Amino acid sequence: MRLTIDETIRRTLIPLRDDELQLLEQSVLAEGIRDPLVVWRRNDELVLLDGHHRYELAQKHGLNFNIVEMEFDDASEAVQWVLRNQLARRNLTDEQRTLVLGRLYNQMKMEPLQRLSDSEDKLSSWSGCNATSRYIASLHGVNEKTVRRAGEFAEVVDAIAEIEPKAAEVVLLGKLPDAKTALPKVEPELLPKVAERIAQGKAHSVKEAVEHIRREERQTTKPVLQGVYEGLDIRRGDFREVLSDIPDHSVDIILTDPPYPQEYLPLWDDLGAFAARVLKPTGVLLAYSGQLHLPQVLAMLTKHLRWWWMCAIQHTGASGYVVAGGRRVINLWKPLLVLAPKDAPLSTHFRDFIEGGGRQKELHNWEQSTDEAVRILQMFGHPNALVVDPFAGSGSFGRAALQAGMRFIGAEILTTEGEKL
């Protein structure tokens, strides 16, 4: 009898460890395959739901087996049955059980609410924005927060499995004590590096991996600044100090790319205050930003400035993969935030979709494309305009200003050795 292996269903299963598989093989060779395999009759094929290892051993050794057929309306309902069946296994680690619970939650919350109860009268007791988590929590004896946190954990583990399968295996074997709580909090840009350290056995905890990567970045970030600043006024130090002499209301454009991680969020408040002081009434702040902390960034900037618009800069190179807070996103664009002084309308006409300039990281880890910046400056400025960048990095926005026939002042806190001044 030939059974169909559906990859979507197979990927939801927690595989047996090597020692467990050996014991199973010894058992079926001695006693045969006693338990029936569970299948779903989908049109003219029998899709295997439970018993994948036993089916492999049956094919390997030519063993007979029986089947039990299940009826489902569609593949989503079949996957949910498989996940519930997995939760009944006694040999799961805590991390594996949390993964399966999270996968079940993530699967069911995408379904119509009617799926949440077979017998309830139109979900009278389960309706509301958290209906799925309440329903699953009631079935498995946990609280709603546990279910939702499991969903976030499942999202990030599944993402890690795509990046570095060995890392996901280590996590699910329970070898990292803080995996369930710490992994969902890892910044998206750090996740591939964290997964790599876990796979290589170089981390005893997620927190340790993150701290090592942060420390390594601080030690190895060495922008090649020699000669780059030629013809540019870039001051070494914190912009809040070294740009304090810029006269009020004298700047036409602030074009900048502040750091995105959560630990740097307070800088956005200071950037907003600085822009409100130095921008002309007709001036504009143009700030690159990531999406993950965008609500907090906008809240801080709009304390000081008038929100105007957001442009989308298309990624023309490799796309990023964002995994955080229950999100799994293939990132194809980057926001360019447009803000103006309060009570001062921005009269510039511009297109809000900008083709990116591609990858340019030769001089700094966070460098942006000079060609891209030239186009942006030409959209919002005029020849001889004064451009300021409080986070100048290797000076790519300064070079862009010179190419556009504009003046430039910048600040950069890193020395050529990558150390803070």
C-alpha positions in Angstrom: 0.0 0.0 0.0 1.4 3.4 -1.1 0.7 6.4 1.1 1.2 10.1 0.2 3.6 12.2 2.3 2.4 15.8 2.4 5.4 18.1 3.2 3.2 20.6 5.0 2.0 18.0 7.3 5.4 16.3 7.7 7.0 19.6 8.7 4.6 19.9 11.6 5.9 16.7 13.2 8.5 16.4 15.9 10.9 13.7 14.7 12.2 11.0 16.9 15.7 11.2 18.3 18.2 8.7 16.9 18.1 6.5 20.0 14.3 6.6 19.9 14.2 5.6 16.3 16.6 2.7 16.9 14.3 1.4 19.7 11.3 1.7 17.4 13.1 -0.2 14.7 14.0 -3.0 17.1 10.4 -3.2 18.3 8.8 -3.4 14.8 11.4 -6.0 13.7 10.5 -8.2 16.8 6.8 -7.6 17.0 5.7 -6.1 13.6 3.8 -2.8 13.3 1.1 -3.2 15.9 -0.5 0.3 15.8 -2.3 1.3 12.7 -1.1 4.3 10.7 -3.6 7.2 10.5 -4.4 8.5 7.0 -6.6 11.1 5.4 -8.4 10.2 2.2 -7.9 13.2 0.0 -9.6 12.6 -3.3 -7.9 9.5 -4.7 -4.9 9.4 -2.4 -4.2 8.4 1.2 -2.3 11.2 3.0 -0.3 10.0 6.0 -1.0 11.9 9.2 0.4 9.8 12.0 3.1 7.0 11.8 5.7 8.5 9.4 8.6 6.6 11.1 6.7 3.3 11.1 5.8 3.8 7.5 9.5 4.4 6.6 10.5 1.2 8.5 7.7 -0.7 6.8 9.1 0.3 3.4 12.7 -0.5 4.5 12.0 -4.0 5.9 8.9 -4.9 3.8 6.6 -5.0 6.8 2.8 -5.1 6.7 0.7 -2.4 8.4 -2.9 -1.4 8.9 -4.5 2.0 8.5 -7.2 4.1 10.1 -8.9 6.7 7.8 -9.9 10.1 9.1 -12.2 12.6 7.4 -11.4 16.3 7.1 -12.7 19.2 5.1 -9.3 20.5 4.0 -5.6 20.4 4.7 -5.8 23.0 7.5 -8.2 20.9 9.5 -5.9 17.9 9.0 -2.8 19.8 10.2 -4.7 20.9 13.3 -5.5 17.2 14.1 -1.8 16.3 13.6 -0.7 19.1 16.0 -3.3 18.0 18.7 -2.1 14.4 18.3 1.5 15.6 18.8 0.6 17.3 22.0 -0.5 13.9 23.3 3.0 12.5 23.1 4.6 11.9 26.5 8.3 12.1 25.3 8.3 15.8 24.2 10.7 18.2 25.7 9.2 21.4 27.2 10.5 23.3 24.2 9.0 20.8 21.7 5.6 20.9 23.5 5.7 24.7 23.4 6.5 24.7 19.7 3.6 22.4 18.9 1.2 24.4 21.0 2.4 27.6 19.3 2.0 26.0 15.8 -1.5 25.0 16.7 -2.3 28.5 17.8 -0.8 30.1 14.8 -2.6 27.7 12.5 -6.0 28.1 14.2 -5.9 31.9 14.5 -5.8 32.1 10.7 -9.1 30.2 10.4 -12.7 31.4 10.6 -13.9 31.7 14.1 -16.5 29.0 13.6 -13.6 26.4 13.6 -12.9 27.2 17.2 -15.8 25.1 18.5 -17.7 22.2 17.1 -20.5 22.3 19.6 -20.7 25.9 20.9 -23.6 28.0 19.8 -21.9 30.3 17.3 -18.9 30.8 19.7 -21.1 32.6 22.3 -18.5 31.9 25.0 -15.4 32.3 22.8 -16.0 35.4 20.7 -13.7 38.3 20.9 -10.2 39.3 19.8 -8.5 36.6 21.8 -11.0 33.8 21.0 -8.4 31.4 19.6 -6.0 31.7 22.5 -8.8 31.3 25.0 -10.2 28.2 23.3 -6.8 26.5 23.0 -5.9 27.4 26.6 -9.1 25.8 27.9 -8.4 22.6 26.0 -4.8 22.2 27.2 -5.0 23.5 30.8 -2.8 26.6 30.3 -3.6 30.4 30.3 -4.1 32.6 27.3 -0.7 34.3 27.6 1.1 31.0 27.6 -0.7 30.1 24.3 0.2 33.5 22.7 3.8 33.3 23.9 4.0 29.8 22.5 2.9 31.2 19.1 5.7 33.7 19.2 8.2 31.0 20.1 6.9 28.8 17.3 7.3 31.6 14.8 11.0 32.2 15.7 11.9 28.5 15.9 10.4 27.8 12.5 12.4 30.8 11.1 15.6 29.5 12.7 15.0 26.1 11.2 15.0 27.8 7.8 18.2 29.7 8.6 20.1 27.0 10.5 18.3 23.7 11.0 21.0 22.5 13.5 20.2 25.5 15.8 16.5 24.7 15.9 17.4 21.1 16.8 19.6 22.4 19.7 16.8 24.7 21.0 14.2 21.9 20.9 16.3 19.5 22.7 16.2 21.9 25.7 19.9 22.7 25.7 19.4 26.5 26.1 17.6 27.3 29.4 16.3 30.7 28.3 15.2 29.8 24.7 11.4 30.0 25.3 11.6 33.5 26.8 14.7 35.0 25.1 14.4 33.9 21.5 11.2 35.8 20.6 12.9 39.0 21.9 16.0 38.7 19.7 16.3 41.7 17.2 15.6 40.5 13.7 19.0 41.6 12.4 20.8 39.4 15.0 18.8 36.2 14.5 21.0 34.7 11.8 24.1 35.3 13.9 22.4 33.9 17.0 21.3 30.8 15.1 24.9 30.3 13.8 26.4 30.5 17.3 23.8 28.0 18.6 24.4 25.6 15.8 28.1 25.7 16.4 27.7 25.0 20.1 29.1 28.3 21.1 26.2 29.5 23.3 25.0 28.2 26.6 22.1 30.5 26.5 20.4 32.9 24.0 21.3 35.9 26.2 25.0 34.8 26.1 24.9 34.5 22.3 23.3 38.0 21.9 25.8 39.6 24.3 28.8 38.0 22.5 27.5 39.2 19.1 27.0 42.7 20.4 30.5 42.8 22.0 32.0 41.4 18.8 30.2 44.1 16.7 31.6 46.9 19.0 35.1 45.5 18.6 35.1 44.8 14.9 33.0 47.7 13.5 35.9 49.7 11.9 34.7 52.1 9.3 37.4 52.9 6.8 37.3 56.7 7.2 40.7 57.7 5.9 40.2 59.9 2.9 36.4 59.5 2.9 35.8 62.8 4.7 37.8 64.8 2.2 35.9 68.0 1.4 33.2 67.3 4.1 32.6 68.9 7.5 32.2 65.8 9.6 32.8 66.3 13.3 34.0 63.4 15.5 31.7 63.0 18.5 28.1 62.8 19.7 25.8 65.0 17.5 24.2 66.4 20.6 27.5 68.0 21.5 29.5 68.6 18.3 26.6 70.0 16.3 25.3 72.3 19.1 26.8 75.3 17.4 24.6 75.0 14.3 22.4 78.2 14.3 18.7 77.8 14.9 16.5 77.6 11.8 19.5 77.4 9.4 19.3 73.8 8.0 17.4 72.9 4.8 17.6 69.1 5.0 18.5 66.6 7.7 19.1 63.3 5.9 20.2 60.6 8.3 20.1 56.9 9.1 20.1 56.3 12.9 20.7 52.8 14.3 17.5 50.7 14.4 17.9 48.3 17.5 15.7 48.9 20.5 18.6 50.0 22.7 19.1 53.1 20.5 15.5 54.3 20.6 16.2 57.2 23.0 18.3 58.8 20.2 15.2 59.4 18.1 13.8 61.7 20.8 17.1 63.7 20.8 17.1 63.7 16.9 13.5 65.2 16.9 14.5 67.9 19.4 17.7 68.7 17.4 15.7 68.9 14.1 13.1 71.2 15.6 15.8 73.6 16.6 17.9 73.7 13.5 15.5 73.2 10.6 14.3 76.2 8.6 10.5 76.7 8.5 10.7 75.2 5.0 13.2 72.5 6.1 12.6 68.8 6.2 13.8 65.8 8.3 14.4 62.6 6.1 15.2 59.7 8.4 15.8 56.1 7.3 14.1 53.7 9.8 13.4 50.0 10.3 9.8 48.8 10.6 9.9 46.9 13.9 10.1 49.9 16.3 8.3 52.4 13.9 5.5 53.3 16.3 7.9 54.3 19.1 10.1 56.2 16.6 7.2 58.2 15.3 5.9 58.9 18.8 9.2 60.4 19.7 9.7 62.4 16.5 6.2 63.9 16.5 6.8 65.3 20.0 8.9 67.9 18.2 8.0 67.8 14.5 5.0 67.6 12.2 4.4 64.2 10.7 4.2 64.6 6.9 4.7 61.3 5.0 6.6 58.1 4.6 8.4 57.0 1.5 9.2 53.4 0.6 12.8 52.6 -0.5 12.8 49.4 -2.4 15.5 46.9 -1.5 17.2 46.0 -4.8 19.7 43.5 -3.4 19.0 40.5 -1.1 15.9 40.9 1.0 16.0 40.8 4.8 14.1 38.3 6.9 12.4 39.8 9.9 11.4 37.5 12.8 10.3 39.1 16.0 7.2 39.4 18.2 5.3 36.7 16.3 6.2 38.3 12.9 7.7 36.4 10.0 8.3 38.9 7.2 10.4 38.9 4.0 11.4 42.6 4.1 11.4 44.2 0.6 11.5 47.9 1.5 12.7 50.4 4.0 10.8 53.4 5.4 12.1 56.9 4.8 10.2 59.1 7.3 9.4 62.7 6.2 8.8 65.2 8.9 8.7 69.0 8.9 8.8 71.8 11.6 5.5 72.2 13.3 3.0 74.7 11.7 5.3 74.9 8.6 3.8 73.2 5.6 6.2 71.2 3.3 5.7 72.6 -0.2 8.0 70.0 -2.0 6.3 67.7 -4.4 7.8 64.2 -4.4 7.2 60.5 -5.3 6.9 58.3 -2.3 8.4 55.1 -3.9 12.1 55.2 -4.3 14.2 52.6 -6.1 17.1 51.6 -3.8 20.7 52.0 -4.8 21.7 48.4 -3.9 24.1 47.1 -1.3 27.0 49.5 -0.4 28.8 48.3 2.8 32.5 48.8 1.8 33.2 51.6 4.4 30.7 51.0 7.2 28.4 48.2 8.3 25.3 50.4 8.1 26.3 52.4 5.0 23.6 53.5 2.6 23.9 54.0 -1.1 25.3 57.3 -2.3 23.5 57.2 -5.6 20.2 56.6 -3.7 20.9 59.6 -1.4 21.6 61.9 -4.3 18.2 61.2 -5.8 16.5 61.8 -2.4 18.4 65.1 -1.9 17.4 66.3 -5.4 13.8 65.5 -4.6 13.7 67.6 -1.5 16.4 70.2 -1.8 18.0 72.7 -4.1 21.6 73.7 -5.1 23.6 75.2 -2.2 21.1 73.8 0.4 22.6 72.9 3.8 22.4 69.2 4.6 23.1 67.8 8.0 23.6 64.2 9.0 23.9 63.5 12.8 24.8 59.9 12.2 27.2 60.3 9.3 29.0 56.9 9.4 31.4 56.8 6.5 30.0 60.0 5.0 28.0 58.6 2.1 25.2 61.2 2.6 27.9 63.9 2.7 29.3 62.7 -0.6 25.8 62.6 -2.0 25.3 66.3 -0.9 28.5 67.3 -2.7 27.4 65.5 -5.9 24.0 67.3 -5.6 25.8 70.7 -5.3 24.8 71.1 -1.6 26.7 72.0 1.5 27.1 69.4 4.3 27.8 69.1 8.0 27.9 65.7 9.7 28.7 64.0 13.0 30.0 60.5 13.7 30.7 59.1 17.1 33.0 56.3 15.9 36.7 56.7 15.5 38.7 54.8 12.8 39.2 52.1 15.4 35.5 51.6 15.9 35.6 52.9 19.5 33.3 55.6 21.0 35.0 58.9 21.6 
